[in-house]
């Protein structure tokens, strides 16, 4: 007869996951505040999207605290908590995919803006939709089979959820890296400082684009391989949605932070993905459509100068980006000695 699991073995990983999730929620709060302070000119739909993510993360954090309160405090000393999962655990899968799926759709849209290709965006959309189905299915399955030791009976649901979201994240990161690498190889300059800043574009993309894929992959691998410990994967699982929200917010906030760092005395940053920004003329029209020659713009700003020299490259895609959307690669703080007359 096997030894029954202890409270620490069952709820220890869930407690750690809730703790990590709370820390990341604090980062979400800060990044959301920064976004609404610095990105007031974004489209209404984008600001509503950020509000949705913030509200969903707040609800998620409250659910996770309630999930720990029920067995450890409300039902303290009740041996049944070692057998049946908390009632609020059923919400873990659905609330996570209700955050991760819109975040992946948003990144798919941005890839469509950059590449002009619908194939990758549609593929990511389909994978994230399958992930949404798997997450909701997982919540329903936990409701019908709440016993910890029976979690292995419905592996198909969380497998569908975690595997598809991992593949979608890998596609997002690899697509961005491929596009940026192609631009770098095509438009390398003779300015060493500029080239260093260009190289940081890919590094930033890898850092922000793969963290969710690594977390989801670790979640899936641990869940499928460590069958003797049915709750160990919650260490990563409960903080997964916060990674998606922080990834979206950091990419949006980087647009303004990059501009601030480009001022005299500012710290240099690497890349600015500017979508739905006001142009240099200070006006924006919902019916305007940028020309193809303006699809890709690299702005190099010399240190200590307020003048902005723009080097514009023709984008050969047969599909122009959506109206009022463009991608700008902004590189700041280039040394004055690298300036040349063009």
Steps between C-alpha positions, in 0.01 A plus 500: 500500500646835392549782747231770462629840386557775751364853494842630398524257209154587368476871569867598511531541120167680486610737777828575318310553175260740669793688653675537163172599337449774759847640438434510126163663566685782671705542182176504300364781721814709448510439125130578464549829684794586274297413192210730583739778598715483187283351225190716520481541122455132420177393340201445726484129419860455612442680829186293557706190432748598771214570741363153425837338570540692825150414625547135402834485682343656809223240497757226440709609799193510724396152387844359578494650849156351556625169367767493773271640772246220464719196585763662723277721716131440444535120505811478716540153650245344269661191339278538196716789375773244427265310272286757321627813333375845607180618338665806343765286330244438228546861390876471444489372142217722373629824654853434370394441140258794513812711552761316291281455191422873446868577567604253229240640262640847561851380418368322191350830386832675552676232295243557226582872513874435474504227237183571306441124491182340625630142512703531821235713670223252413715209623561672833131585523405135445750368754392750764136414431585133562675609820186687606296185443748289698506741794122514530483123456753461782285705737196288418701179543624606844141569599394147410818339638614711798718233666873574474595139432259486205641800318677262265166380364446816296847570364370575153342829609805663666725347233297673228512823697872505583642349181308729264578813699868403503507452123321832452753680719790342312345611170459854631860527619654330196295709256610826659863389515494391134351829379735712708803293398408544134477876545832509685680303228352721229553835666822475697663843514859614518438655841632269770284652773193467281579137424534428870155646560357302209641179646313572822172481311527124466621455858200693635264303278642170619481605865139618486372252243633173636443534874136396467595211273760375749255527790222321310741231381627442855140482620410242235812286547469487878128423484545216251817350647472536881197280555595409857445859618168624357538865610867580434422671169299768680829674584508624138135467410354758737732777381467425128235761421701775671787433261275559200363824639844630593629408155227704331541795735879506475488504120251789502678700769834457320375735229491801733794394714712480187412858411581623850835321497582668171509842666829647616611325816255216457598138518502327161241240418488264210181488305166672457207316353269789421147403407220752477723792590454861407727596217757775511242738360298469821182378329342164438209390290324169520468497120863574423715225353879522513686454175714193449813709503414597857421148621841455657665801659824506691562818696853571614541781750839652578597552861439851628296598196128544453516442125362172376636354177276237352623231268201344328510165330265365238292209622449249219196326644205476265261547791514845662451527876160591644392865500670727751742225604875494447811357651792724591837383614632786711864500599620765741820660630729451201835667555555832322823370350303243301296764319553522127357722231256302290 
